[in-house]
Amino acid sequence: QVQLVEAGGGSGQVGGALRLSCAASTSMCSKIGRSWYRQAPGTQRGSVATISNSGSTTYVASVEGRFTISRDNNKNTVYLQMNSLKPEDTAVYYCNGAGGRFPWGQGTQVTVSS
């Protein structure tokens, strides 16, 4: 069973930056699309960024130009560089295969304050 471990969250200031990482327990994840999701209190979890197995990326409009998703297939790890943080980025961030195909990890909390 695939295990996903997110890390790198914490507190950031408006305009600041954070970098998240997500390690997968199996090399299978290096062959599939990977996504970052987030869930703010009282909202549903939704995708914010996706990277295909070939490296092409897509973003939700609210993070386009501020967030960058990348991957290191040798480490089965995907990253999310978050720049120009806004209070509305506050959420628990999760990674998964594109489409949320694996059991969810514990996520990592990101809190942005002014």
N, C-alpha and C positions, 0 to 999 in steps of 0.2 A: 504494500500500500504506500502510495506516495505521501511523504510528509513535507510540508512547507514551513519554513521558519523565517519570519520577518524580523528585521532589526533596523535600528537607526532612527526611530522616532524620538520625539521629545518636545521640548518647548522651543519655539522660535518667535522672533519678532516680525512684525510687518516689514516686508521688504527684505527679510533675511533668507537664508537657504538651509535646507536639510537634505541629506542623502539617505535614502532607504535601500536596504538590500533584502533579498529573499533567496534563501538557499533551498534547493530541492534535494530530496534524498536519493533520487535516481537519475541516471544519465538520460533516461527517456525524455526528460523535460528539455533537454538540449535540442530535441528534434521537433518540437511543437511550438506553436505560438504561445506567448505568455502575456499575462495582463496584470496590471495593478488596478485594484478596486478600492473604494473608500465608502465608509458609512458614518454619517454624522448622526447625533442623537435625534431620534424621531423620524429618521428617513430610511429608505431602503438602500441597500448596498448597490453601488453602481460602478461600472468600469470607467477609469479615467485615462488609461493608456494601454496600448497593446503593441507588442513587437512580434513580428512573424519569425518563423525559423530562418528566413533569409535576411532578416534585419530591417524590413520595412516597418514603419511605425505609424500609428494613428493615435489621436488624442481627442478627448472631449473638448468642446469649444472653450470651456471655462479655464482650462489649463494650457491650452495651445500657446506656444511661445514662452511659457514659463517652466514647464516640466519637460524632462527628457528621460525617456526610458531606454535602457541599454541592457545588453546581456553578455555574459562570459560563459560560453558553453563548456569550456574546460572545467569550470567550477560549478556548473549547473545553477548558476546564480543570475538573477535579474536585478537591476537597479532602477531607482527612480530618483533623479536629481530634481529637487524642487527649489526653484529660485523665485524671487519676487513674491514671497509668501503673503497671503491675504488671510484675514480672520476666517473667511468662508472655507479655507482649506482645512480647518480644524475637523478632524475625523479620525476614526481608526482605519488604518490602511492595511489592506490584504493583497497578497498576490495569489495567482492561480493560473492554470492553463486557460487559454482563451475559451470563454464560455463557462468557466467555473466548473471544470470537469472533475477536479480532485477534492478530497476532504479539505475544508478550510483550516488554515493555521490559526494561531491566536491573534494575529494582527499586531500592529504597532501603532501606538497612539501618537498623533501629531496635534499639538496645540499651538495656535498662532495668536499672539496677543499684541496689542498696540502699545 
